[in-house]
Amino acid sequence: MRYDRILAALLRFVCYLESKLGGSIKKTPRKMNSFSNDEFNFTFLDEGFAAKDIVDQKINEVSSSDDKDAFYVADLGDILKKHLRWYKALPRVSPFYAVKCNDSIAVVKTLATLGAGFDCASKTEIQLVQSVGVPPERIIYANPCKQVSQIKHAANNGVQMMTFDSEVELMKISRAHPKAKLVLRIATDDSKAVCRLSVKFGATLKTSRLLLERAKELNIDVIGVSFHVGSGCTDPETFVQAISDARYVFDMGTEFGFCMHLLDIGGGFPGSEDVKLKFEEITNVINPALDKYFPSDSGVRIIAEPGRYYVASAFTLAVNIIAKKVVIKEQGGSDDEEEQNDKTLMYYVNDGVYGSFNCILYDHAHVKPVLQKRPKPDERYYSCSIWGPTCDGLDRIVERCGLPELQVGDWMLFENMGAYTVAAASTFNGFQRPAIHYVMSRPAWQLMEQIKEQGFQAEVEDQDVTLPLSCAWESGIEHHAASCASASINV
Ligand SMILES: Cc1ncc(COP(=O)(O)O)c(C=O)c1O
């Protein structure tokens, strides 16, 4: 039975339930049911409600107060959908979520419940993931340059898989964690990626040979190869070349007597639809390359380290206009319609590049505001810039965009704000990070619960999507690798 068909059916079933429930109901804000335990709570989306409605509801709640802090609404059901979509598109690849991308506890718990693995870059990330019950076998310490004390932490906590790309790292690991299972990170041609990583990490093919030789001398186990094509990959052929290079290094490792059985294809997958290269366009190229260089019967386990893919689209940020400046133009003469207006507007909002919008600096993000209040059809537009709240001139979110005239107290929304935003936000100038309100639909929650209890056991044909969920699990199918070891945690 093909997992991709099963998962496609499940994904469509959740979407079907959501759309069915959503279609006929008038959307007026009303009380939501919250679910919570000690450290994690979220709001159930009532029938007919989407995350966007919760944004509106939160805004309405503070409409008559001055307390209009920026906030996020994060849809955990969106993460579930991404997980199902992952296995549909890449049935042979187990995802190890890159925690660095968004380390919110609810995100980690959701993915832990779904049976994902985790890519951790540090002791703190390992602690976070283990604190929700993820067993060490589902963790890869995927930072090729680690502090010795943190390698020892991994050793003391059972985390064995870790990456390396230098001789010094090998020597450190041989002393601090002689039982480690090493994964050699190779460099890729990431020249077309939005965020390049191989300028900093990854061994060349020539160096790989030397490193494998040295590992043998030091008597440390090398189990496989990893790479990262760069975050925001724009050319799927980079994956093909990297997979072929990985094969070459696998063969070298085997020559040296290592039992090479793990391929880690890293991250680089898009997390939203507003990109030129869609997720499936990349995976359609990856799958044949995997089949060619690492066929199913090779016995090689294939994992990946997606970060952005899982979280980008789940998070919507709402910011409030706290100040405004009208700049009167001294002279006209431009052909541009917005420029022809006699004024430009500067809006100052309560989150900026030292907070959530650090993604503009670090992740080369281009963000676009969506107005919470829909403009009238004949509304006049002005050339505007949008600035963060700190006293630094660098703190500019949008250099130029067309917007109607807005007032202090109005809201702007930014979609697709889950990746490399909250995780790297500072409190520079004393501005606190926005609160995050988590939501999930009931069908998504039910499916999560089923996956938590039973793993991916469904055998559902494509046409069976309208079956009650319980039926979807009855036919019995072997467990999917990723969900077999689901953590026992309370979500
Ligand atoms: C080692 C490693 N793995 C995975 C990721 C996640 O990449 P992405 O968000 O592009 O999936 C990163 C991002 O920097 C990384 O450095």
The ligand as a Gaussian input file, in Angstrom:
#p B3LYP/6-31G(d) Opt

LIG

0 1
 C       21.997000      22.337000       9.608000
 C       20.688000      22.944000       9.220000
 N       19.656000      22.120000       9.001000
 C       18.442000      22.577000       8.664000
 C       18.215000      23.933000       8.543000
 C       16.833000      24.369000       8.181000
 O       16.796000      24.889000       6.902000
 P       15.429000      25.307000       6.225000
 O       14.738000      26.225000       7.148000
 O       15.830000      25.936000       4.955000
 O       14.648000      24.060000       5.984000
 C       19.273000      24.839000       8.721000
 C       19.066000      26.268000       8.551000
 O       19.932000      27.087000       8.743000
 C       20.548000      24.328000       9.081000
 O       21.589000      25.118000       9.295000

